[in-house]
Amino acid sequence: MIIRSVSKLCATVSLLALAACGSGEQRPIQGYIEGEYLRVGAPFAGTLQQLSVKRGSDVTAGAPLFALERENETAARREAEERLRGAEARVANMQTGKRPPEVEVIAEQLQQARAARELSAANLKRQQKLFTDGFVSSAALDDARTAARRDEARVAELGANVTTQKLPARTDEIRAAEADAKAAREVLAQNEWRLSQRAMAAPAAGLVHDTYYNPGDFVPAGSPVVSILPPANVKARFYVPEPELARLKPGMQVTLACDGCGAPIGARIDFVSDKAEFTPPVLYSKESRAKLVYLIEARPAQADALKLKPGQPVDVTLPAPPK
């Protein structure tokens, strides 16, 4: 790998540079710039429909990068929307009871039943008088009593029905309908998320390092389509020998210099490796431990990171050791 070769070469040059320091003179260490790329892909497979960026262009956070074909997801979202509207309509219908015209029909039937009850009651009185006078039989009187009770029961039935029709559905039925509406709402949210994942935006501002597919290509699920290098992900890597390790801590400032960079660039150490590397391989001993080198990473400010390119060699000047 090129990076590993560069790492070994930088480690060797770093040792030689520091070993050449004779009387405490602080000489630069050779290092190189590395970038941590953001590789943006979609979680679902599909045909690349639109590629909105080109290699080497700058993008802002949230800018569109690419879009996959999404006709199937769009249709699924419309279906989920219609199912949600139907479920919410059922809940509203159960909470409001019957429509006024339906209640009026039953109310009219109640009025008819009351009129029939009044007629039956009047007929019962006449039959009772005629029975007392001996003009009708007991059977005719029983028929009149039965008709009066029947009409009375019909009035009570329709009166209760009018009251019931004005009430909402039972609590359990409403709760079941609300659960169906909630499930439909979750299905819609899932379909909207799936649709949103077909068009990806830049997660951070930066430089478009590369694009890996062209419109019309089939993109496998999870495969990167665009890689972005944010300025915050640019760092300098260099190696220091074991005697220098003790005084280098995260947060300390170093100075970077490179061809064409102009003024020196400040960088802050944010990683000090605790694993030694050998250049060349040696055995541990007091005489050879100076050949152990440790990886150090330092990040410049984002404004200065724009001047640096991955793979670019840099000279790193460490802070002067305390006297």
Stockholm file with secondary structure:
# STOCKHOLM 1.0

chainA/1-323         MIIRSVSKLCATVSLLALAACGSGEQRPIQGYIEGEYLRVGAPFAGTLQQLSVKRGSDVTAGAPLFALERENETAARREAEERLRGAEARVANMQTGKRPPEVEVIAEQLQQARAARELSAANLKRQQKLFTDGFVSSAALDDARTAARRDEARVAELGANVTTQKLPARTDEIRAAEADAKAAREVLAQNEWRLSQRAMAAPAAGLVHDTYYNPGDFVPAGSPVVSILPPANVKARFYVPEPELARLKPGMQVTLACDGCGAPIGARIDFVSDKAEFTPPVLYSKESRAKLVYLIEARPAQADALKLKPGQPVDVTLPAPPK
#=GR chainA/1-323 SS CHHHHHHHHHHHHHHHHHHTCCSSCCCCEEEEEEECCEEEECSSCEEEEEECCCTTCEECTTCEEEEECCHHHHHHHHHHHHHHHHHHHHHHHHHHCSCHHHHHHHHHHHHHHHHHHHHHHHHHHHHHHHHHHTSSCHHHHHHHHHHHHHHHHHHHHHHHHHHHHHSCCCHHHHHHHHHHHHHHHHHHHHHHHHHHTTEEECSSCEEEEEECCCTTCEECTTCEEEEEECGGGEEEEEEEEHHHHTTCCTTCEEEEECTTCCSCEEEEEEEEEEEEEESSCCCCCTTTGGGEEEEEEEEECHHHHTTCCTTCEEEEECCCCCC
#=GC SS_cons         CHHHHHHHHHHHHHHHHHHTCCSSCCCCEEEEEEECCEEEECSSCEEEEEECCCTTCEECTTCEEEEECCHHHHHHHHHHHHHHHHHHHHHHHHHHCSCHHHHHHHHHHHHHHHHHHHHHHHHHHHHHHHHHHTSSCHHHHHHHHHHHHHHHHHHHHHHHHHHHHHSCCCHHHHHHHHHHHHHHHHHHHHHHHHHHTTEEECSSCEEEEEECCCTTCEECTTCEEEEEECGGGEEEEEEEEHHHHTTCCTTCEEEEECTTCCSCEEEEEEEEEEEEEESSCCCCCTTTGGGEEEEEEEEECHHHHTTCCTTCEEEEECCCCCC
//
